[in-house]
């Protein structure tokens, strides 16, 4: 079930069905909280609080979901956890404007990441392989040239440059399409 179908379930009063789908996101939120020093119980509490915030916002007539439910819950969960940490250390909590600004920033970053992923997926297989070998595996051009049957490491470097240029062009085109 995609985000639009979940949103429609909420609108149609099928809250239980929508929440069942949203609970599938819990393991990712748990991983987030555990990575920030929390315990499993903390993750459960944070997730519940995030769902309550989401539901309250969905009830507002002017609320628009501008990102995926995962991105929204991830952002809210980060701030709920941060607020819990601040309360424990007796630090003053962030203002609502700071939280909203950071959520918007996180959503924008997620959108940019999705555009980059999309640009990468639109590259040809040979470019994908070359970029993965260089950036992900950290292989030197000498080994890449041998593996991909380029005649020299200079050609491998040039090909990497061309692939990156193509990815940037696709990214910019996708960005313009989204903004239109």
N, C-alpha and C positions, 0 to 999 in steps of 0.2 A: 504494500500500500504506500503510495507516494504522499508527499506533503499536502498536495491539493485534496486528495481523498480524505486524509486525516482532518484537514480543515473543514471539509464538507460534513464529516461525521459530527464535529462539534456543532456546526450550524444546524444540523438535522436533529440535534438532541441525543445523538448516540455517543455519549461521553465515555461509557465503559469501553466500547470498541476502539475509540480514538486513544484512550489511555493505555489500552493493551498494546497498541502499536508503539506508543511513545516509550513504554517500559522496555522495549527492545533496545533503546539507546542507553539504558542504565549501565551496562558494562563499560561503555566509553567514559561515562561520567565518573564511575567508580575508579577507573584508571587515572583520571585527572586528579581526583582527590587524594588517592594513594600516592601519586607522584608529588603532591604538595605537602606530604607529611601527615595526611589524615589516616583514619582507620576505616574499616568497612562500615561501621555504624555511622561514622561521620558522612560517608558517601551516601548512605541511604537517607540520612536527614537532609543533606544538601539537595539531593535529587527530588525528594518530596517537596521541599520548600520551592525549588525551581518550577516544579509542575504547578504548584499553587499560584505562583506569580504568573506563569504562562496562562493559566485558566482565567485568572482575574483580568489579565490584559485582553484575552480573547472575548470576554464579555463586554468590553468597551466598544461602542459603536464605531469609534474612529481608529481603532487598532488595525494596522496592516502588517502582516508578516512579510518582511522584505528579504528574509534569508530562509534557509532550511530550518526545520524544527531542531535538528541536531546543532546547528550553529547557534541558534537562539538559546537552547538549553545549556549548551557548553558555556556561552558567555555569562548567562545568568548564574550558572553554578559556580563559575570562577568568582563572581562577586559575592554570592551568598557565603562561599567558603572564606573569602577574604574578610567579610564582615564578621563571621564567626571567630576568626583568628584575632581580629582587632578587639572584639568584645572580651575575649579571654585575656588579652594583654592590656585591657583597660585603655586602649587607644581610641580616640574619637572615630566614629564611623565616617566613611566618605559621604559627601553630599550626593543627592540624587542626580544633580547635573554632571558631576564627575563620573558617576556610574554610567549614565546614559551616553556620555561622550565616549567612554571606553568601550561600551557595547557596540556603538555605531562603528568605532574604529576597528574592532574585532570582526564585525560583519563585513566591513569593507575589505579587510585583509583576506578574509575567507573567500570573498568574491574574486579578488585578484588571484588568489591561489587557484581557484577553480578555472579561471580564464587561462592561467599558465598550464594547468593540466590539460585543458582542452586543446591548447595550441600544440602541446607535445604529442597528444594523441592523434592530431591531424598530420603530423610529420610522416614521411615515408619510413618504412621499416629499417632501411639502412641508416638513416639519420638517427632514428631512435636508438639503434644498437650502438652507434658510434658515441653518442652523447652519454648513454648509460655506462659504457666502458670507461669513458674519460672521467665523468663527474661522480658516478656512483661507485664504480670499482676502483677508481684512481689509477688506472693503467697508464703507463707512459706511451707516448705516440709511437715509439719504436715497436712496442708489442701490439698496439692497435693496428698499425700498418701491416704487420705480419698476419694477424688474425683476420683482418678484413680484406686482405690481399691487395693493399695499396702498394704501389711500386716504391714509395719512400715515406719516411715519417713527415717530410714537408707536405706531401700530398694529403696525408692524414690530418695535419694541422689546418690546411686550407679547406678541406672538406668539413672539418668541425666548425670553422668560421662560417662557411656557407649554410650549414645546418642551423647554427644559432641565428644567423640573419633571417633565415626562412621562418624559424620559430618566433622571432620578434615581430616579423611582418604579420604572421597569423594572429599573434597575440593582439597587436594593435588593431587589426581588422575586427577581431572578435570584440574587443573593447568598444570600438565605435558602433558595432552592431547592437551591443547591450545598451549603450547610452542613447541610441536613437529611439 
